Amino acid sequence: MIAAYSNADAGTLKSRSCGALWLDLNNRDDSAIAEEALTDREKRGTGRVENFSGTTINPNGLAATTVADIHYDKYIPELEGSIVPAKFDLEFDDGIWKLCSFKQWGAPRN
């Protein structure tokens, strides 16, 4: 998902999302999503997700929660860091894990 966002690929973002994120993305025009993504990439650089921890999968194997670090290429002054810990909620659907929501989960750092 973060690669799709960095590449302003609205189609992949929509097809790989679920829940509240899916609803938000599907209520927006692809060009608006792409413009936001390109603006963020200019400001933050590309991102990658690393250091997964605390992953839990529900008993039926169709939903999961995990914590990981989003690493950006550039320091983000308003976040006071380039590494942002985040919590991710996922759903297994159509044979793939989809991202339903994510939120900052702790203080950014370098």
Contact map, one row per residue, 1 for C-alpha under 8 A:
11111000000110010000000000000000000000000000000000000000000000000000000000000000000000000000000000100000000000
11111100000000000000000000000000000000000000001110000000000000000000000000000000000000000000000000000000000000
11111110000000000000000000000000000000000000011100000000000000000000000000000000000000000000000000000000000000
11111111110110000000000000000000000000000000000000000000000000000000000000000000000000000000000000000000000000
11111111110010000000000000000000010010000000000000000000000000000000000000000000000000000000000000000000000000
01111111100000000000000000000000000011001000011000000000000000000000000000000000000000000000000000000000000000
00111111100000000000000000000000000011000000000000000000000000000000000000000000000000000000000000000000000000
00011111110000000000000000000000111011000000000000000000000000000000000000000000000000000000000000000000000000
00011111111110000000000000000000010000000000000000000000000000000000000000000000000000000000000000000000000000
00011001111111000000000000000110110000000000000000000000000000000000000000000000000000000000000000000000000000
00000000111111100000000000000100000000000000000000000000000000000000000000000000000000000000000000000000000000
10010000111111110000000000000000000000000000000000000000000000000000000000000000000000000000000000000000000000
10011000111111111000000010000000000000000000000000000000000000000000000000000000000000000000000000000000000000
00000000011111111000010011000000000000000000000000000000000000000000000000000000000000000000000000000000000000
00000000001111111000000000000000000000000000000000000000000000000000000000000000000000000000000000000000000000
10000000000111111100000000000000000000000000000000000000000000000000000000000000000000000000000011100000000000
00000000000011111110110000000000000000000000000000000000000000000000000000000000000000000000000001110000000000
00000000000000011111111000000000000000000000000000000000000000000000000000000000000000000110000001111000000000
00000000000000001111111000000000000000000000000000000000000000000000000000000000000000000000000000011000000000
00000000000000000111111100000000000000000000000000000000000000000000000000000000000000000000000000011000000000
00000000000000001111111110000000000000000000000000000000000000000000000000000000000000000000000000111000000000
00000000000001001111111111000000000000000000000000000000000000000000000000000000000000000000000000010000000000
00000000000000000111111111100000000000000000000000000000000000000000000000000000000000000000000000000000000000
00000000000000000001111111110000000000000000000000000000000000000000000000000000000000000000000000000000000000
00000000000011000000111111111000100000000000000000000000000000000000000000000000000000000000000000000000000000
00000000000001000000011111111000000000000000000000000000000000000000000000000000000000000000000000000000000000
00000000000000000000001111111000000000000000000000000000000000000000000000000000000000000000000000000000000000
00000000000000000000000111111101100000000000000000000000000000000000000000000000000000000000000000000000000000
00000000000000000000000011111111100000000000000000000000000000000000000000000000000000000000000000000000000000
00000000011000000000000000011111110000000000000000000000000000000000000000000000000000000000000000000000000000
00000000010000000000000000001111111000000000000000000000000000000000000000000000000000000000000000000000000000
00000000000000000000000000011111111100000000000000000000000000000000000000000000000000000000000000000000000000
00000001010000000000000010011111111110000000000000000000000000000000000000000000000000000000000000000000000000
00001001110000000000000000000111111111000000000000000000000000000000000000000000000000000000000000000000000000
00000001000000000000000000000011111111100000000000000000000000000000000000000000000000000000000000000000000000
00000000000000000000000000000001111111110000000000000000000000000000000000000000000000000000000000000000000000
00001111000000000000000000000000111111111000000000000000000000000000000000000000000000000000000000000000000000
00000111000000000000000000000000011111111100000000000000000000000000000000000000000000000000000000000000000000
00000000000000000000000000000000001111111110000000000000000000000000000000000000000000000000000000000000000000
00000000000000000000000000000000000111111111100000000000000000000000000000000000000000000000000000000000000000
00000100000000000000000000000000000011111111110000000000000000000000000000000000000000000000000000000000000000
00000000000000000000000000000000000001111111100000000000000000000000000000000000000000000000000000000000000000
00000000000000000000000000000000000000111111100000000000000000000000000001010000000000000000000000000000000000
00000000000000000000000000000000000000011111111000000000000000000000000111110000010000000000000000000000000000
00000000000000000000000000000000000000011111111000000000000000000000000111000000000000000000000000000000000000
00100100000000000000000000000000000000001001111100000000000000000000000110000000000000000000000000000000000000
01100100000000000000000000000000000000000001111110000000000000000000011110000000000000000000000000000000000000
01100000000000000000000000000000000000000000011111000000000000000000011100000000000000000000000000000000000000
01000000000000000000000000000000000000000000001111110000000000000001111000000000000000000000000000000000000000
00000000000000000000000000000000000000000000000111110000000000000001111000000000000000000000000000000000000000
00000000000000000000000000000000000000000000000011111000000000000001100000000000000000000000000000000000000000
00000000000000000000000000000000000000000000000011111110000000000111100000000000000000000000000000000000000000
00000000000000000000000000000000000000000000000000111110000000000111000000000000000000000000000000000000000000
00000000000000000000000000000000000000000000000000011111000000001110000000000000000000000000000000000000000000
00000000000000000000000000000000000000000000000000011111100000011110000000000000000000000000000000000000000000
00000000000000000000000000000000000000000000000000000111110000011100000000000000000000000000000000000000000000
00000000000000000000000000000000000000000000000000000011111011111000000000000000000000000000000000000000000000
00000000000000000000000000000000000000000000000000000001111111110000000000000000000000000000000000000000000000
00000000000000000000000000000000000000000000000000000000111111000000000000000000000000000000000000000000000000
00000000000000000000000000000000000000000000000000000000011111100000000000000000000000000000000000000000000000
00000000000000000000000000000000000000000000000000000000111111110000000000000000000000000001000000000000000000
00000000000000000000000000000000000000000000000000000000111111110000000000000000000000000011100000000000000000
00000000000000000000000000000000000000000000000000000000110111111000000000000000000000001111000000000000000000
00000000000000000000000000000000000000000000000000000011110011111100000000000000000000001110000000000000000000
00000000000000000000000000000000000000000000000000000111100000111110000000000000000000111100000000000000000000
00000000000000000000000000000000000000000000000000011111000000011111000000000000000000111000000000000000000000
00000000000000000000000000000000000000000000000000011110000000001111100000000000000011110000000000000000100000
00000000000000000000000000000000000000000000000011111000000000000111110000000000000011110000000000000000000000
00000000000000000000000000000000000000000000000011110000000000000011111000000000001111000000000000000000000000
00000000000000000000000000000000000000000000001111000000000000000001111100000000001111000000000000000000000000
00000000000000000000000000000000000000000000001111000000000000000000111110000000011100000000000000000000000000
00000000000000000000000000000000000000000001111100000000000000000000011111100000011000000000000000000000000000
00000000000000000000000000000000000000000001111000000000000000000000001111100000010000000000000000000000000000
00000000000000000000000000000000000000000011100000000000000000000000000111110000010000000000000000000000000000
00000000000000000000000000000000000000000001000000000000000000000000000111111001110000000000000000000000000001
00000000000000000000000000000000000000000011000000000000000000000000000001111111110000000000000000000000000000
00000000000000000000000000000000000000000000000000000000000000000000000000111111100000000000000000000000000000
00000000000000000000000000000000000000000000000000000000000000000000000000011111000000000000000000000000000000
00000000000000000000000000000000000000000000000000000000000000000000000000011111110000000000000000000000000100
00000000000000000000000000000000000000000000000000000000000000000000000000111111110000000000000000000000000110
00000000000000000000000000000000000000000000000000000000000000000000000000111011111100000000000000000000000111
00000000000000000000000000000000000000000001000000000000000000000000001111110011111100000000000000000000000111
00000000000000000000000000000000000000000000000000000000000000000000111100000000111110000000000000000000000111
00000000000000000000000000000000000000000000000000000000000000000000111000000000111111000000000000000001111110
00000000000000000000000000000000000000000000000000000000000000000011110000000000001111100000000000000001111100
00000000000000000000000000000000000000000000000000000000000000000011110000000000000111110000000000000111110000
00000000000000000000000000000000000000000000000000000000000000001111000000000000000011111000000000000111100000
00000000000000000000000000000000000000000000000000000000000000001111000000000000000001111100000000111110000000
00000000000000000000000000000000000000000000000000000000000000111100000000000000000000111110000000111100000000
00000000000000000100000000000000000000000000000000000000000000111000000000000000000000011111000011111000000000
00000000000000000100000000000000000000000000000000000000000001110000000000000000000000001111100011110000000000
00000000000000000000000000000000000000000000000000000000000011100000000000000000000000000111111111000000000000
00000000000000000000000000000000000000000000000000000000000001000000000000000000000000000011111111000000000000
00000000000000000000000000000000000000000000000000000000000000000000000000000000000000000001111100000000000000
00000000000000000000000000000000000000000000000000000000000000000000000000000000000000000001111110000000000000
00000000000000000000000000000000000000000000000000000000000000000000000000000000000000000001111111000000000000
00000000000000010000000000000000000000000000000000000000000000000000000000000000000000000111101111100000000000
00000000000000011100000000000000000000000000000000000000000000000000000000000000000000000111100111110000000000
10000000000000011100100000000000000000000000000000000000000000000000000000000000000000011110000011111100000000
00000000000000001111110000000000000000000000000000000000000000000000000000000000000000011110000001111100000000
00000000000000000111100000000000000000000000000000000000000000000000000000000000000000011100000000111110000000
00000000000000000000000000000000000000000000000000000000000000000000000000000000000001111000000000111111000000
00000000000000000000000000000000000000000000000000000000000000000000000000000000000001110000000000001111100000
00000000000000000000000000000000000000000000000000000000000000000000000000000000000111100000000000000111111000
00000000000000000000000000000000000000000000000000000000000000000010000000000000000111100000000000000011111000
00000000000000000000000000000000000000000000000000000000000000000000000000000000000111000000000000000001111100
00000000000000000000000000000000000000000000000000000000000000000000000000000000000110000000000000000001111110
00000000000000000000000000000000000000000000000000000000000000000000000000000011111110000000000000000000011111
00000000000000000000000000000000000000000000000000000000000000000000000000000001111100000000000000000000001111
00000000000000000000000000000000000000000000000000000000000000000000000000100000111000000000000000000000000111
